């Protein structure tokens, strides 16, 4: 089974990030996820906060095979402009951009004059946007007089091959899972890698798919799995790091989260990832190296010399 890897929270300089993504490509990793749309990170004012779309295109230009993904947040983009940007990237780098979207919730957005909307409003906005994106990618002249998307005979050229591009959506709560059911080819599971929690969310997604007239098995599943290869595993420190980097998971108790963190020797990490990928029904497990420095990143990538783990997926 191929692996992806995520480098997040602007923890690497541009030069370090480029080297890490190129290493992942050389080793055969399928995809690298990097920081996406962001205004500023209030907790990281001491670091470079490079624009996610610019970095994505630069990485595509400096690699030749690996796919690159970075999250697009609905309130950062005009829908037609986003459709045009994505098809332009597809034209220049065929099949290598992972289009990944969600709603975001950073309070610092207000500092940059970005629209301040409730979660429910951002979900509705994403729903309208993805509907319009699909139509634009089909090559249609698109008119929309929605609450959030206003288009008058908009169109983009060239249309992507077959008139469509895969859409990946990050979600865990019921209302956003409704959007996954209507629009997504891939569900990026926004949860810690806990089989019971994921199964519960998958059940809600299946119910949403039934209402939308879709087979839930048609939606692939990906998920970030916090991974650190260490000669002397420090699980308490790993848990503290996970908590710092994922404050939105504060309602999950330590006793539940700690065993799901992949920390240990290379062999131990590979075995645990195989087990988690099967238990979670993942089409593409994502090694979560968010927050890791360059040395830790290299050591962990080195543990997967073929960019993969063995084992088969059990879809649930």
C-alpha positions, 0 to 999 in steps of 0.5 A: 500500500502506497503512503502519503506524507504531510508537512504542516504548521510551517515547521520547515523552511522552504529549502528544508520542505523542498528537500523533504518532498524531493526525498519523499518522491525519490522513495516512492511516496504517492503524495505530499500534503503541505500547508494550504490557505492561511492568513497567519498562524497566531502561534507561529509569528516567528516563522515564515508563513508561505502562501500555500498555493504558491508553495504547491505550484513551486513544489510541482515545478521542482518535482516530476512524479509525486502528487502535491496537495494543500487545503483550499479554504472556501472563504479565501477564494472566488469560486470561478478564480479557484476553478481557473487556478486548479485547471491551469495547474492540471494543464501544466502538471497533469494528474499531479495536483490533489484538490483538497478543500474544507471550511477552515476556522482560524480566528486570525482570518479577521486580521486579514479582512477575510469574511467572518462566517459561522461554521454553518455558513462556511459549510453552505458556502463550500456546498455552493462552491463545489457544485459550481466548480463541477459545472465549470470543470465540465466546460459549461457556461455557469450562472449561479445566484446563490447565497455565497456564489454569484456567477454570470455565464462564467467559464474556464478553459481548458476543461480538464480531461473528461470534464472532472477532477477528483475532489477531496474534502476534510470533514468529521462533523455531520453537516460537513459530511453531508457535503462530502456525500454530495461532492467528494471523491475522497473523504479526508477523515478529520479525526485522530486515527481511532477505529471506533470514532472513524466507524461512527463518522463513517456511519453518518457519512453512509447515511448522508450518501443514502440521502444523496443517492450515492454508494459510500464505497465510491468515496475513498478514505484518507487520514493523517496518522501522527508518526515519529520514528525514534530509537528511544520512543518518548510517548509522553512527549509525542502526546504533548506534541500532538496536543499542541499541533491539534488543539481541535481534538481537545475533546478526545481523552489522552487515554484514547488518543495516546495508543493511536500515535505511531511512535517507535522503531522503524519496524514498529512504526511500519507494523502499527501503520499497517494495522491502522490502515486496515482498521480505518479502511484507508485507501491512502494513509498519510504520515503526519509529520506536522511540526517535525524538524528537518532531522526528524523528518528525514529519519521518519521518511527513511523508515519507508524506503519504498514509500509504502507499507505492506498489507491490504485495505479493509473498507468499512 
